[in-house]
Amino acid sequence: MGSQGLNQYQQPVGPSVSKEMAMDIPQTPLEGRYCRIVVTDPQAHASGLFEQLSQAPDDRDWTYMVDGPFARFDDYQAFLERMATTPGQTCYTIMEADSGMAVGNAALMRQDAANGVIEIGNIMYSRRLQHTVAGSEAIFLLMQRALETMNYRRLEWKCDSLNGPSQRAARRYGFQFEGVFRQAVLYKGRNRDTSWYSIIDTEWPAISRGFRRWLSDDNFDANGKQRARLGALIAQSRQATQ
């Protein structure tokens, strides 16, 4: 928790905040070594994304998504168009840096510019992107955009409390678990208890250093296998700053 002071009535109050934070989500591309992230253009990206997502052997990747799965291309394209036009949200398409192939989506969403709060969500990775360096780098680039470019104070990650892979990913990326909102959402005819995670601005420098160490050339051998795990490097970076 942040430090606190006393007001003129000797009541404890939070610290004063003076930050210039972006009012709008930037629309410019994000350039990484392994991926390139651009604002989603449903007309240009839907076909490639649908092709990649359709290569999964079953529909389990859609279980915890609010919408989907989609058997028909037209339905998927309509979904992508809704994602791309939702107020307070910018939907991004993740492309492989080498091939230029569209392999996944993620969004900066639920923007609260007045308080400097935003969420990474609506993440949908094809099997080609899952468990890759590019997939982790994409999250890092979006984190940078929110906490550095936009200078926001708080970045959120939310998921169904039964979605184990999403919870493990949040912890791996350095998000802190905050609790569960019980019976928070109804979707697909069932209840969702929502697990909340966050990173605040004072935590970001250490997390960023851990990410950069993980993404460095010397952390991968000739076969592309990591030498040190991302979670371990972030934990080490945090400990070094305490």
C-alpha positions as CSV (number, residue, x, y, z in Angstrom):
1,M,0.0,0.0,0.0
2,G,1.1,3.6,-0.6
3,S,2.2,5.9,2.1
4,Q,-0.3,8.1,3.8
5,G,-0.4,11.5,5.5
6,L,-2.9,13.4,7.7
7,N,-5.2,16.1,6.5
8,Q,-6.2,19.2,8.5
9,Y,-8.6,17.0,10.6
10,Q,-5.9,14.5,11.4
11,Q,-7.5,11.9,9.3
12,P,-5.2,9.6,7.3
13,V,-5.3,10.2,3.5
14,G,-3.5,8.9,0.6
15,P,-0.4,10.6,-1.0
16,S,-0.9,13.4,-3.5
17,V,-0.6,12.4,-7.1
18,S,0.7,14.7,-9.9
19,K,1.1,12.8,-13.2
20,E,0.4,13.7,-16.8
21,M,-1.3,10.7,-18.3
22,A,-2.5,10.1,-21.8
23,M,-6.2,10.7,-22.5
24,D,-6.2,8.4,-25.6
25,I,-4.8,5.0,-26.4
26,P,-2.0,5.4,-29.0
27,Q,-2.8,3.8,-32.4
28,T,0.7,3.5,-33.6
29,P,2.3,0.1,-34.2
30,L,4.5,-1.6,-31.6
31,E,7.7,-3.0,-33.0
32,G,9.4,-6.0,-31.2
33,R,12.1,-8.3,-32.2
34,Y,9.8,-11.3,-32.5
35,C,6.4,-9.7,-33.2
36,R,4.8,-6.6,-34.6
37,I,1.6,-5.3,-33.1
38,V,-0.9,-3.1,-35.1
39,V,-4.4,-1.8,-34.5
40,T,-6.8,-4.4,-35.7
41,D,-8.3,-3.9,-39.1
42,P,-11.1,-6.4,-39.4
43,Q,-11.1,-6.3,-43.2
44,A,-7.4,-6.9,-43.5
45,H,-6.8,-9.2,-40.6
46,A,-9.9,-11.3,-40.1
47,S,-9.1,-13.9,-42.8
48,G,-5.6,-14.6,-41.6
49,L,-6.6,-14.7,-37.9
50,F,-9.6,-17.0,-38.7
51,E,-7.4,-19.4,-40.6
52,Q,-4.9,-19.6,-37.8
53,L,-7.5,-20.0,-35.0
54,S,-9.3,-22.7,-37.1
55,Q,-6.2,-24.9,-37.0
56,A,-6.7,-25.7,-33.4
57,P,-7.9,-29.4,-33.0
58,D,-10.8,-28.4,-30.8
59,D,-12.6,-25.3,-29.3
60,R,-11.0,-25.3,-25.8
61,D,-9.2,-22.0,-26.4
62,W,-12.6,-20.3,-26.5
63,T,-14.0,-21.7,-23.2
64,Y,-13.2,-18.6,-21.2
65,M,-13.8,-16.0,-23.9
66,V,-17.1,-14.1,-23.7
67,D,-17.8,-14.9,-27.4
68,G,-17.0,-17.8,-29.7
69,P,-16.1,-20.3,-30.9
70,F,-16.9,-19.4,-34.5
71,A,-17.5,-22.0,-37.1
72,R,-18.2,-19.5,-39.9
73,F,-15.8,-16.8,-41.1
74,D,-18.6,-14.2,-41.4
75,D,-19.5,-14.6,-37.7
76,Y,-15.8,-14.3,-36.7
77,Q,-15.4,-11.2,-38.8
78,A,-18.4,-9.6,-37.2
79,F,-17.0,-10.4,-33.8
80,L,-13.7,-8.8,-34.7
81,E,-15.5,-5.7,-36.0
82,R,-17.3,-5.4,-32.6
83,M,-14.0,-5.7,-30.8
84,A,-12.4,-3.0,-33.0
85,T,-15.2,-0.5,-32.4
86,T,-15.8,-0.9,-28.7
87,P,-15.4,2.5,-26.9
88,G,-12.5,2.8,-24.5
89,Q,-10.7,-0.1,-26.1
90,T,-8.1,-0.6,-28.7
91,C,-7.9,-4.0,-30.2
92,Y,-4.5,-5.1,-31.6
93,T,-3.5,-7.8,-34.0
94,I,-0.2,-9.6,-33.2
95,M,1.9,-10.5,-36.2
96,E,5.0,-12.6,-36.5
97,A,8.0,-10.3,-37.2
98,D,9.5,-12.5,-39.8
99,S,6.5,-13.8,-41.7
100,G,4.1,-10.9,-41.1
101,M,1.4,-13.5,-40.4
102,A,-1.4,-12.5,-38.1
103,V,-1.4,-15.0,-35.2
104,G,-3.4,-13.4,-32.4
105,N,-5.2,-10.6,-30.7
106,A,-5.1,-8.6,-27.5
107,A,-6.6,-5.3,-26.3
108,L,-5.9,-2.4,-24.1
109,M,-9.4,-2.0,-22.7
110,R,-11.6,-0.5,-20.0
111,Q,-9.6,2.7,-20.2
112,D,-10.1,5.0,-17.2
113,A,-8.0,8.0,-18.2
114,A,-9.1,10.2,-15.2
115,N,-7.5,7.6,-12.8
116,G,-4.8,6.3,-15.0
117,V,-6.1,2.7,-15.1
118,I,-6.3,0.3,-18.0
119,E,-6.6,-3.4,-18.6
120,I,-4.9,-5.9,-20.9
121,G,-7.6,-8.3,-22.0
122,N,-9.5,-10.0,-24.8
123,I,-6.3,-12.1,-25.4
124,M,-6.8,-14.7,-28.1
125,Y,-3.6,-16.5,-29.3
126,S,-3.6,-19.1,-32.1
127,R,-1.7,-22.3,-31.4
128,R,1.1,-20.9,-33.5
129,L,1.6,-18.0,-31.0
130,Q,0.9,-19.9,-27.8
131,H,4.0,-20.7,-25.6
132,T,6.4,-18.7,-27.8
133,V,8.8,-15.8,-27.1
134,A,6.7,-13.7,-29.5
135,G,3.6,-14.2,-27.4
136,S,5.4,-13.0,-24.2
137,E,7.0,-10.2,-26.0
138,A,3.6,-9.0,-27.2
139,I,2.4,-8.7,-23.7
140,F,5.6,-6.8,-22.7
141,L,5.0,-4.3,-25.5
142,L,1.5,-3.7,-24.4
143,M,2.6,-3.3,-20.8
144,Q,5.2,-0.7,-22.0
145,R,2.5,1.2,-23.9
146,A,0.2,1.4,-20.9
147,L,2.8,2.1,-18.1
148,E,5.5,4.1,-20.0
149,T,4.0,5.7,-23.2
150,M,0.6,6.4,-21.6
151,N,2.2,6.9,-18.1
152,Y,-0.7,5.1,-16.4
153,R,-0.7,4.3,-12.7
154,R,-2.3,0.9,-12.8
155,L,-2.5,-2.0,-15.3
156,E,-5.1,-4.7,-14.7
157,W,-5.5,-8.3,-15.8
158,K,-8.8,-10.1,-15.1
159,C,-10.0,-13.6,-15.8
160,D,-12.4,-16.3,-14.8
161,S,-11.3,-17.7,-11.5
162,L,-11.4,-21.2,-13.0
163,N,-9.1,-20.2,-15.9
164,G,-5.8,-21.7,-14.6
165,P,-3.7,-20.9,-17.7
166,S,-4.6,-17.2,-17.6
167,Q,-3.9,-17.0,-13.9
168,R,-0.5,-18.6,-14.4
169,A,0.3,-16.2,-17.2
170,A,-0.6,-13.2,-15.1
171,R,1.8,-14.3,-12.3
172,R,4.5,-15.1,-14.8
173,Y,4.2,-11.6,-16.3
174,G,4.6,-10.0,-12.9
175,F,1.0,-9.2,-12.0
176,Q,0.0,-9.3,-8.4
177,F,-3.2,-11.2,-7.3
178,E,-5.7,-8.9,-5.6
179,G,-8.7,-11.1,-5.0
180,V,-11.9,-12.6,-6.4
181,F,-15.1,-10.8,-7.3
182,R,-17.7,-13.4,-6.6
183,Q,-20.6,-13.8,-9.1
184,A,-19.2,-10.9,-11.1
185,V,-20.3,-11.9,-14.6
186,L,-22.8,-14.1,-16.5
187,Y,-21.5,-15.4,-19.8
188,K,-22.4,-18.3,-22.0
189,G,-25.2,-19.1,-19.6
190,R,-22.9,-19.7,-16.6
191,N,-21.5,-17.8,-13.6
192,R,-18.0,-16.3,-13.6
193,D,-16.1,-15.4,-10.4
194,T,-13.5,-13.0,-11.6
195,S,-9.9,-13.0,-10.4
196,W,-8.2,-9.6,-10.4
197,Y,-4.5,-8.9,-10.9
198,S,-2.6,-5.7,-11.3
199,I,0.7,-4.0,-11.8
200,I,1.2,-0.4,-10.5
201,D,3.6,2.1,-11.8
202,T,6.1,1.8,-9.0
203,E,6.5,-1.9,-9.7
204,W,7.0,-1.6,-13.4
205,P,10.7,-0.7,-13.5
206,A,11.7,-3.9,-11.8
207,I,9.3,-6.0,-13.9
208,S,10.6,-4.3,-17.1
209,R,14.2,-5.1,-16.2
210,G,13.2,-8.8,-15.7
211,F,11.5,-8.9,-19.1
212,R,14.4,-7.3,-20.8
213,R,16.8,-9.8,-19.3
214,W,14.5,-12.6,-20.4
215,L,14.3,-11.3,-24.0
216,S,18.0,-10.8,-24.3
217,D,20.0,-12.9,-26.8
218,D,22.1,-14.6,-24.1
219,N,19.0,-16.0,-22.4
220,F,18.4,-18.4,-25.3
221,D,20.6,-21.2,-26.5
222,A,21.2,-22.1,-30.2
223,N,18.0,-24.0,-30.3
224,G,15.9,-21.1,-28.9
225,K,15.5,-22.7,-25.5
226,Q,15.4,-20.3,-22.5
227,R,18.1,-20.5,-20.0
228,A,16.3,-18.6,-17.2
229,R,12.5,-18.4,-16.7
230,L,10.7,-15.1,-17.0
231,G,9.1,-15.4,-13.6
232,A,12.4,-16.1,-12.0
233,L,14.1,-13.1,-13.6
234,I,11.3,-10.8,-12.6
235,A,11.4,-12.0,-9.0
236,Q,15.2,-11.5,-9.0
237,S,14.8,-8.0,-10.3
238,R,12.2,-7.2,-7.7
239,Q,14.4,-8.5,-4.9
240,A,17.3,-6.4,-6.1
241,T,15.3,-3.2,-5.7
242,Q,14.0,-4.0,-2.1
